[in-house]
Amino acid sequence: MHKLYFTRHGETVWNVENKICGMTDSPLTKRGRAQARALGQKVKAGGYAIDEILYSPLSRAADTAKAIADATGIPARCEPRLREQCFGKYEGTPRNGEKFRISKTCFADRYDGGESMLQLAQRIYNLLDELRDQPDKTYLLVAHNGIARVVESYFHDMTNEEYALAGIRNCELVEYHFD
């Protein structure tokens, strides 16, 4: 069965401060770097048959991917489509803010200068379609929580509310299967 793995970057400064990162390049914390190294060891010890790591150009994901690649020897390359969604006016604001929570269920909303969920889904779905059409390769995607929601929606039916609430922990490893 053709697999795909996904992980979110390690903990960042703005994760600790409960701020929306989006396209703002918040660096990994000491804990985030340790999480990335630990995930690399888990992948190495777990016998995952991963052919290549694709990662977001934002440093928090790139640094996480490079730590995994260093631990495993798996080749890694930047995939620009994996960058986090631009949340416009919400970047740097509290992640649990009421207005942002409501806006996340409005899929055409561009957040005054940002990127809509529909635009985000288009670029991620296009990438996933390309990876699906490569059944001889298994990829690990290293990206962001916003990307995690889109990937989850690609593989599973979700309501708008489930989509808005979906996410994964820093350096959590999720396995998906292409049908």
C-alpha positions in Angstrom: 0.0 0.0 0.0 1.3 3.4 -0.9 2.0 5.5 2.2 2.7 9.1 3.1 3.9 10.4 6.4 3.3 13.9 7.8 4.8 15.7 10.8 4.5 19.2 12.1 7.7 21.1 13.0 9.1 21.2 16.5 8.0 23.8 19.1 8.6 27.4 18.2 8.9 30.6 20.3 5.5 31.7 19.1 4.0 28.3 19.9 5.1 28.9 23.5 3.7 32.4 23.4 0.4 31.1 22.0 0.7 33.2 18.9 -0.4 32.4 15.3 2.8 32.0 13.3 1.5 31.6 9.8 4.1 33.0 7.3 6.0 34.7 10.2 9.2 32.7 10.6 9.2 32.0 14.4 12.4 29.9 15.2 12.5 26.6 17.0 13.0 26.6 20.8 15.5 24.4 22.5 12.7 22.0 23.2 11.7 22.1 19.5 15.2 21.2 18.3 15.2 18.3 20.8 11.8 17.2 19.5 13.1 17.2 15.9 16.2 15.1 16.9 14.0 12.7 18.8 11.7 12.3 15.8 14.7 11.6 13.6 15.8 8.8 16.0 12.2 7.4 16.0 12.2 7.3 12.2 15.6 5.7 12.1 14.8 3.1 14.7 11.2 2.5 13.5 12.2 1.0 10.1 10.0 3.5 8.2 10.6 3.0 4.5 10.8 6.7 3.6 12.5 7.6 0.4 12.5 11.4 0.7 11.7 14.2 3.0 9.9 17.3 1.6 9.7 20.3 3.8 8.3 23.8 4.0 10.7 26.7 3.3 10.0 28.3 6.7 13.0 27.8 9.1 11.0 26.0 11.8 10.0 23.2 9.3 13.3 23.3 7.4 15.3 22.9 10.7 13.1 20.1 11.8 13.4 18.3 8.5 17.2 18.7 8.4 17.4 17.2 11.9 15.4 14.2 10.8 17.6 13.9 7.6 20.8 14.1 9.7 19.6 11.3 12.0 18.3 9.0 9.2 20.3 9.8 6.1 17.0 10.2 4.2 17.5 12.9 1.5 15.5 16.1 2.1 14.5 19.0 -0.2 12.4 22.1 0.1 8.9 22.0 -1.3 7.6 25.6 -1.5 4.0 24.6 -1.5 4.3 23.3 2.0 4.7 26.8 3.5 2.2 27.6 6.1 -0.9 29.5 5.3 -0.6 33.3 5.4 -3.1 34.4 8.1 -2.9 38.1 7.3 -4.1 40.3 10.1 -4.2 37.3 12.6 -0.4 36.6 12.5 1.1 37.3 15.9 -2.3 37.3 17.6 -3.5 34.7 20.1 -4.1 31.3 18.6 -7.3 30.8 20.7 -8.7 34.3 19.8 -12.5 34.2 19.2 -12.5 36.2 16.0 -9.8 33.9 14.5 -11.7 30.8 15.6 -14.7 32.0 13.7 -12.7 33.1 10.7 -11.2 29.6 10.3 -14.7 28.3 9.3 -15.0 30.9 6.5 -13.0 29.2 3.8 -13.0 32.0 1.3 -11.8 34.6 3.9 -8.3 35.9 3.1 -7.8 37.5 6.6 -7.2 41.0 5.2 -4.0 40.3 3.2 -3.6 36.6 3.8 -4.5 33.4 2.0 -7.9 31.7 2.1 -8.4 28.1 3.1 -9.5 27.4 -0.4 -6.3 28.8 -1.9 -4.3 26.7 0.7 -6.2 23.6 -0.1 -5.6 24.0 -3.8 -1.9 24.1 -3.5 -1.7 21.2 -1.0 -4.2 19.0 -2.8 -2.2 19.6 -6.1 1.0 18.4 -4.3 -0.8 15.4 -2.8 -2.2 14.4 -6.2 1.4 14.5 -7.6 2.7 12.4 -4.7 -0.2 9.9 -5.1 0.9 9.4 -8.7 4.3 8.3 -7.5 3.4 4.9 -6.0 7.1 3.8 -6.0 8.1 6.5 -3.4 7.2 7.1 0.2 7.5 10.7 1.4 7.7 12.4 4.8 6.2 15.9 4.7 7.5 18.3 7.3 5.3 21.3 7.5 2.8 23.2 9.8 -0.5 22.8 11.6 -2.5 24.6 8.9 -1.1 22.1 6.4 -1.9 19.2 8.7 -5.6 20.2 8.5 -5.5 20.2 4.7 -3.7 16.9 4.5 -6.2 15.3 7.0 -9.1 16.6 4.9 -7.5 15.1 1.7 -7.6 11.6 3.2 -10.7 11.8 5.4 -14.2 13.4 5.2 -14.5 16.3 7.7 -17.2 18.9 8.6 -16.2 22.6 8.5 -16.1 22.6 12.3 -13.9 19.4 12.4 -11.6 21.0 9.9 -11.2 24.2 11.9 -10.4 22.3 15.1 -8.1 19.7 13.5 -4.4 19.8 14.2 -1.4 17.8 15.4 1.2 18.2 18.1 4.7 19.3 17.3 6.8 16.5 15.8 3.8 14.1 15.9 4.2 11.5 13.1 1.0 10.6 11.2 0.7 7.9 8.5 -1.7 8.2 5.6 -2.5 5.7 2.9 -3.3 6.5 -0.7 -6.1 4.3 -2.1 
